[in-house]
Amino acid sequence: MKQVFLSTILCGFLSAIGFAQTNVAAPTAIKTTSTSYNQIVKPGTLSKKGLFSIYKTDDKYYFEIPDSLLGRQLLLTTWLVKVPGGSPKFGGESMNTRVITFEKERGKIALKVVTILQETDSTNAISKAIKNSNVNSIATLFDVKAQGTSGRSSIIDVTDFLQKENSFTILSSEVKRGLSVGSMAPDRSFVKSFAAYPINVEVKMLRTYSASGGGTVGIGARPAAAPLDAAQIGGAITLEISTSIFLMPEKPMMPRRFDARVGYFADAYNEFADEQQKADTKIFIVRQRLEPKTEDIEKYKRGELVEPKEQIVYYVDPATPKQWRPYIIAGINDWNEAFKAAGFKNAIVGKEWPENDTTMSLEDARYKIVRYFPSEVANAYGPNIHDPRSGEVLQSYVGWYHNVMTLLHDWYMIQAGPSDPRARKMKFSDSLMGTLIRFVSSHEVGHTLGLRHNMGSSSLTPVEKLRDKAWVEAHGHTNSIMDYARFNYVAQPQDSIGEAGLMPRINDYDKWAIKWGYTWTDAKDDEADKKIVSQWIVDSLKANPRLWFGGEGMNNDARCQSEDLGDDNMKANEYGIKNLKYVMSHLEEWTKEDNDLYTNLVGVYRQVVSQYLRYVTHVTKNVASTYETWKTVEQPGNIYAPEPAAKQREAVAFLNKEVFTTPEWLLNSDILNKISNPVRLGSVSTVQGRVLDQLLSDRVLNTLLMHERRYGKDSCYTMIAFLNDLKAGVWSELKTNQPIDIYRRSIQKNYISNVFAAMKEVETGNNLIGLLMGGSTAQENTPITMTTDIGSYLALHLEKLRSEILAAIPAAKDKDTKDHLIYVAQQIKTGLKNQF
């Protein structure tokens, strides 16, 4: 689908899919070929009747398109049904989606692709210009082989369309790359089956492709192993795919206008009107259709809970292990509490797939399904396919990878093991694993309801409340299930906090977001609706700041990070590291299983290090953080502000203590001598190096300087103050005259290298293209190091550091320390000389 990049606040998360309203002319007579209806639909013809009829006669396939369907917009989606073993993509995943129409053109039926990104009311004079400027492209022209018995339908031969490669049923580029497939082999490809339903038709095809012996899909994804074996043996792979043609609503659902202060996925098109002085981009949220029944409207308006006209139903794939089905269903049903805030009861329900019901098919696009994939990838996701005119979700599913349980196990053991004895073993009970599955189910279903991640939600909980048993068990550790806040790693063993205070849950923000997005307003149009729901945001945030939507963690705001907890990263992660030390002291005991060659210990130790890196990275993000809080002109205060200087200084102090002071607790020789051959750079050095890279990065140095320009030295954490604080920690031995251990010597060398690298960026410029493009946006949002004070600040900083090193050399107490200081002093001298 065509992608559109919108204005500043929307770049990166709005995928705009265009459409055009088609005026359907009165039916005209179509000249048919000599083939009559009875020659096509004859005894022995396999036929299915639904949205339109499908026939198979001999080796030919036909669609009978009724005149009433001409000009109606249809959603054509291609799905994977079955794949070779080991494939990086799975049966049940979607590949391509397009909006199409069937229309009459010169005695034929044209299949057109709807790609226009503009709309206007037909009463506007400008509508003529829109009509003249936008023509839907004809993808395929079909001869009319016969008319239907009533004379109000056209029968077209779609054999080649279904059995040969075309832009509608072709494999997606992602699948092609992942399986390294080439061209389709027509002699080994054919239509397998077809079905017709009231608002959709489904055609299942078996496709064989030439394939090479290599390929991966996505960044960092594992190789597609088994398909490569199949390709090596036969030079080909076979897939089963399904093409769905789905009738979109004749009258689109009234859209709800997007607002950056509530976290919904969005879509957009350009809207034109005579009274405008500029074209408007109409941006609206993606959501399911939920409306009260006609007979319940008055009850709904009085504030009584009513059942919706049509319930949102999710089925659990019958391939799902039976012990996990009740937990996935519970995670779906948990959203009913949120929908009550929007005035609906029993709005959503999860059900097991009725395996004995032969009238239902997993390939029927009308059904929403939690699809279970036999994959080693530890993941789950919740996409949706929606009406590009209104944002209404028309098709959706949840992709559930089998190995997501590995991720849940490791997260819970590392983060909650100190507080929950059930987490201190390699295989959890079904009840514990089921509870973990339940929260993931809720999270992914939230995405299919239109909700984005709210990475700022966890920052609204005071850290000390995370250790308050009564409070946290009552209110939850994070205000949104849509945050990436996994488990309460702040809680200490002595706090005796139970499951309710350790696990995520659907919470206040989620209920508010559903209320905002799904409450039926009965407004006359989306403009009137916008005024109503916009005021809700102002009033609700004023009454309860915990309803804030903080975005998806891509805006350099330290409050909006994935995997973090609490309103103070430094305090929260100090508690988190205490818990990691507790885990380390019990690691061998918790991971022990009979006949295990320390595989468990290796895996969980790596998870400990990864969690430690997360904690210190959370803290690092506080340095040069810019708070971003979206507001309308009616709300007081600025949108952008620097993080308080005291908090940034606290972050540097934390890193000096917890990272640059050698973390001996991670260097347990009893563990390392069982799992790690000492021939590579160790985990501690890796973490220290990464943190230093981030601190002395272009982002940090430029942002600190820009803060100083905009807010003044007295109102922010200056670059010079930051460098001095960092130096005081990394080079503390220059004042204490203590020996410098091997880890500290490494990080100090790294420090000098990073400063010189930063100076090099100043010299060459980090974004010449952005500079040449010009404009305030390029200069404000993409920091440019050229012509700034950064280079001079860094050079003077190194000069001062060298003086302090030279002064400390005579007092060095051991040879290794003295040799190191002599070396780094010379390194600085040589580097500065070469620099200038």
Sequence and secondary structure as in RCSB ss.txt:
>XXXX:A:sequence
MKQVFLSTILCGFLSAIGFAQTNVAAPTAIKTTSTSYNQIVKPGTLSKKGLFSIYKTDDKYYFEIPDSLLGRQLL
LTTWLVKVPGGSPKFGGESMNTRVITFEKERGKIALKVVTILQETDSTNAISKAIKNSNVNSIATLFDVKAQGTS
GRSSIIDVTDFLQKENSFTILSSEVKRGLSVGSMAPDRSFVKSFAAYPINVEVKMLRTYSASGGGTVGIGARPAA
APLDAAQIGGAITLEISTSIFLMPEKPMMPRRFDARVGYFADAYNEFADEQQKADTKIFIVRQRLEPKTEDIEKY
KRGELVEPKEQIVYYVDPATPKQWRPYIIAGINDWNEAFKAAGFKNAIVGKEWPENDTTMSLEDARYKIVRYFPS
EVANAYGPNIHDPRSGEVLQSYVGWYHNVMTLLHDWYMIQAGPSDPRARKMKFSDSLMGTLIRFVSSHEVGHTLG
LRHNMGSSSLTPVEKLRDKAWVEAHGHTNSIMDYARFNYVAQPQDSIGEAGLMPRINDYDKWAIKWGYTWTDAKD
DEADKKIVSQWIVDSLKANPRLWFGGEGMNNDARCQSEDLGDDNMKANEYGIKNLKYVMSHLEEWTKEDNDLYTN
LVGVYRQVVSQYLRYVTHVTKNVASTYETWKTVEQPGNIYAPEPAAKQREAVAFLNKEVFTTPEWLLNSDILNKI
SNPVRLGSVSTVQGRVLDQLLSDRVLNTLLMHERRYGKDSCYTMIAFLNDLKAGVWSELKTNQPIDIYRRSIQKN
YISNVFAAMKEVETGNNLIGLLMGGSTAQENTPITMTTDIGSYLALHLEKLRSEILAAIPAAKDKDTKDHLIYVA
QQIKTGLKNQF
>XXXX:A:secstr
      SGGGTTTB                   S  HHHHS TT EEE SSSEEEEETTEEEEEEEGGGTT  EE
EEEEEEE  TT SS TT EEEEEEEEEEEETTEEEEEE    EE  TTSTHHHHHHHH   EEEEEEEEEEE TT
SSEEEEE HHHHHS  TTTS  HHHHHHHTEEEE GGG EEEEEEE SSEEEEEEEEEEEE S  B STT  B H
HHHHHHHHHSEEEEEEEEEEEE  SS     B  TTS B EEEEEE  TT SS EEEEEE B    B GGGHHHH
HTT  B BSS EEEEE TTS GGGHHHHHHHHHTTHHHHHHTTBSS EEEEE  TT TT  TT TTSEEEEEE  
SS  EE  EEE TTT BEEEEEEEEETTHHHHHHHHHHHHHTTT GGGSSSS  HHHHHHHHHHHHHHHHHHHTT
B   TTGGGGS GGGGG HHHHHHH SSS TTSS  S  S  GGG   HHHHS    HHHHHHHHHHH     SS
HHHHHHHHHHHHHHHHHH GGG    SS SS TTS TT  SS HHHHHHHHHHHHHHHHHTHHHHH  TT  SHH
HHHHHHHHHHHHHHHHHHHHTTTT EEE    TTS S SEEE  HHHHHHHHHHHIIIIIS  GGG  HHHHHHH
  TTS  HHHHHHHHHHHHHTSHHHHHHHHHHHHHH GGGS  HHHHHHHHHHHHTTHHHH     HHHHHHHHH
HHHHHHHHHHHHHH S HHHHHH SHHHHHHS   TTSSHHHHHHHHHHHHHHHHHHHGGG  SHHHHHHHHHHH
HHHHHHHHHH 
